[in-house]
Every structure is written in structure tokens, then in C-alpha cells.
Amino acid sequence: MPKNSLRIGIALAAGLLLFGVGEVRAGPTEEQILTRVCADMWGQSPARDSCTSAEITADVGDSEDDDRCEISAVCPTGDGEGSQTSDVTVHPSHVPDLNNCDGELTNGSC
């Protein structure tokens, strides 16, 4: 089964779990599911310990390889005197590798 079909299947299964007796409710969209995945991955990143006010959105690609997490956060600079807003767009699997490198969100070590 193609990866995109698997994601759609997961989204449909999640939607089915939300059905109530005698009523039909729409389940989460692929974008909502991916945004939650991105937020969960952000929680595992070293950058989360020093950066604040993170805004996390997701961009669902044509395939799972094309999915992206878009993260904007306020990160302190290395001198401790200030902070700046840093933006990064990465694949969800790379979010746990984000570090605050002198106020910049960086994928991998500084």
C-alpha cells in the first residue's frame, strides 16, 4: 500500500472513532493530523528547551516524503542578551533534531 494511502487510511480510522450513536462527525483532516505529529516531534527536540512561543503548522505533500513541518519560535541568542524569531521548514522526522544555535533553529548540531 502506498504511504499516502496509509495516511488516508489512518485519518479515516481516526474519523470513524469519532462517530457518535445517531450522529456523524467529520474526523481530523490530514493537515490536522500532521500538525499534531509536528507538535509531538517538537516536544522531543533540544530547541524546545530554550525556544518559546512556538507556532507549528504542517504542509501535507503529495507523498509522505513531501510532508513538511513549519515551525516559528522565539529563541535566545548565545550571549543571553536577546532573542529572535527563527523559522524553519523540515520533514517531520527531522523535527526532533532541531537545535537553537545562537538564536537560529538548526537541523542537527550547531
C-alpha positions as a Markdown table, in Angstrom:
| # | Residue | x | y | z |
|---|---|---|---|---|
| 1 | Met | 0.0 | 0.0 | 0.0 |
| 2 | Pro | 1.4 | 3.5 | -0.9 |
| 3 | Lys | 2.4 | 5.6 | 2.1 |
| 4 | Asn | -0.1 | 8.3 | 1.2 |
| 5 | Ser | -2.9 | 5.7 | 1.2 |
| 6 | Leu | -1.8 | 4.6 | 4.6 |
| 7 | Arg | -2.1 | 8.1 | 5.9 |
| 8 | Ile | -5.5 | 8.5 | 4.4 |
| 9 | Gly | -6.5 | 5.2 | 6.0 |
| 10 | Ile | -5.3 | 6.3 | 9.4 |
| 11 | Ala | -7.2 | 9.6 | 9.0 |
| 12 | Leu | -10.4 | 7.7 | 8.1 |
| 13 | Ala | -9.9 | 5.3 | 11.0 |
| 14 | Ala | -9.5 | 8.2 | 13.3 |
| 15 | Gly | -12.6 | 9.7 | 11.9 |
| 16 | Leu | -14.6 | 6.5 | 12.5 |
| 17 | Leu | -13.6 | 6.6 | 16.1 |
| 18 | Leu | -15.3 | 10.0 | 16.4 |
| 19 | Phe | -18.7 | 8.7 | 15.2 |
| 20 | Gly | -21.4 | 9.0 | 17.9 |
| 21 | Val | -24.5 | 7.0 | 18.1 |
| 22 | Gly | -27.1 | 8.5 | 15.8 |
| 23 | Glu | -24.8 | 11.3 | 14.5 |
| 24 | Val | -22.0 | 11.7 | 12.1 |
| 25 | Arg | -19.0 | 13.9 | 12.8 |
| 26 | Ala | -16.1 | 14.6 | 10.5 |
| 27 | Gly | -12.7 | 13.3 | 11.6 |
| 28 | Pro | -9.5 | 15.2 | 11.6 |
| 29 | Thr | -8.0 | 16.3 | 8.3 |
| 30 | Glu | -4.6 | 15.1 | 7.1 |
| 31 | Glu | -3.3 | 18.5 | 7.9 |
| 32 | Gln | -4.6 | 18.4 | 11.4 |
| 33 | Ile | -3.1 | 15.0 | 12.0 |
| 34 | Leu | 0.3 | 16.1 | 10.5 |
| 35 | Thr | 0.3 | 19.3 | 12.6 |
| 36 | Arg | -0.2 | 17.1 | 15.7 |
| 37 | Val | 2.7 | 14.9 | 14.6 |
| 38 | Cys | 4.9 | 18.0 | 14.1 |
| 39 | Ala | 3.9 | 19.3 | 17.6 |
| 40 | Asp | 4.7 | 16.0 | 19.2 |
| 41 | Met | 8.1 | 15.9 | 17.4 |
| 42 | Trp | 8.8 | 19.5 | 18.5 |
| 43 | Gly | 8.4 | 18.3 | 22.1 |
| 44 | Gln | 11.3 | 15.9 | 21.6 |
| 45 | Ser | 13.7 | 18.5 | 20.2 |
| 46 | Pro | 16.5 | 20.1 | 22.2 |
| 47 | Ala | 15.4 | 23.5 | 20.8 |
| 48 | Arg | 12.1 | 23.3 | 22.7 |
| 49 | Asp | 14.0 | 23.7 | 26.0 |
| 50 | Ser | 15.2 | 27.2 | 25.1 |
| 51 | Cys | 12.9 | 28.5 | 22.5 |
| 52 | Thr | 9.4 | 29.8 | 23.3 |
| 53 | Ser | 6.2 | 30.9 | 21.6 |
| 54 | Ala | 6.4 | 28.1 | 19.0 |
| 55 | Glu | 3.9 | 28.3 | 16.2 |
| 56 | Ile | 3.7 | 24.9 | 14.4 |
| 57 | Thr | 1.9 | 24.3 | 11.2 |
| 58 | Ala | 2.1 | 21.5 | 8.6 |
| 59 | Asp | 2.1 | 21.2 | 4.9 |
| 60 | Val | 0.8 | 17.8 | 3.6 |
| 61 | Gly | 2.7 | 16.8 | 0.5 |
| 62 | Asp | 1.7 | 14.6 | -2.4 |
| 63 | Ser | 3.6 | 11.8 | -0.6 |
| 64 | Glu | 4.8 | 11.2 | 2.9 |
| 65 | Asp | 8.3 | 12.2 | 1.8 |
| 66 | Asp | 7.0 | 15.6 | 0.8 |
| 67 | Asp | 5.3 | 16.4 | 4.1 |
| 68 | Arg | 6.8 | 19.4 | 6.0 |
| 69 | Cys | 6.6 | 20.9 | 9.5 |
| 70 | Glu | 6.8 | 24.7 | 9.6 |
| 71 | Ile | 8.0 | 26.0 | 12.9 |
| 72 | Ser | 8.4 | 29.5 | 14.1 |
| 73 | Ala | 9.8 | 30.2 | 17.6 |
| 74 | Val | 11.5 | 32.9 | 19.6 |
| 75 | Cys | 14.9 | 31.6 | 20.5 |
| 76 | Pro | 17.5 | 33.3 | 22.8 |
| 77 | Thr | 20.9 | 34.2 | 21.3 |
| 78 | Gly | 24.1 | 32.6 | 22.6 |
| 79 | Asp | 25.1 | 35.7 | 24.5 |
| 80 | Gly | 21.9 | 35.6 | 26.6 |
| 81 | Glu | 21.3 | 39.3 | 25.9 |
| 82 | Gly | 18.5 | 38.9 | 23.4 |
| 83 | Ser | 16.3 | 36.7 | 21.4 |
| 84 | Gln | 15.0 | 36.5 | 17.8 |
| 85 | Thr | 12.3 | 34.8 | 15.9 |
| 86 | Ser | 13.5 | 31.9 | 13.9 |
| 87 | Asp | 11.6 | 29.9 | 11.2 |
| 88 | Val | 12.4 | 26.5 | 9.8 |
| 89 | Thr | 10.6 | 24.1 | 7.5 |
| 90 | Val | 11.7 | 20.4 | 7.8 |
| 91 | His | 10.4 | 16.9 | 7.3 |
| 92 | Pro | 8.6 | 15.7 | 10.4 |
| 93 | Ser | 11.3 | 13.1 | 11.0 |
| 94 | His | 13.9 | 15.9 | 11.4 |
| 95 | Val | 12.0 | 18.0 | 13.9 |
| 96 | Pro | 13.5 | 16.1 | 17.0 |
| 97 | Asp | 16.9 | 17.1 | 15.7 |
| 98 | Leu | 16.3 | 20.8 | 15.8 |
| 99 | Asn | 18.7 | 22.9 | 18.0 |
| 100 | Asn | 18.9 | 26.5 | 19.0 |
| 101 | Cys | 22.1 | 27.7 | 17.5 |
| 102 | Asp | 22.7 | 31.3 | 18.7 |
| 103 | Gly | 19.0 | 32.1 | 18.1 |
| 104 | Glu | 18.5 | 30.2 | 14.9 |
| 105 | Leu | 16.6 | 26.9 | 14.6 |
| 106 | Thr | 19.0 | 24.5 | 13.0 |
| 107 | Asn | 18.5 | 20.9 | 11.9 |
| 108 | Gly | 21.3 | 18.9 | 13.5 |
| 109 | Ser | 24.2 | 20.1 | 15.7 |
| 110 | Cys | 25.3 | 23.7 | 15.7 |
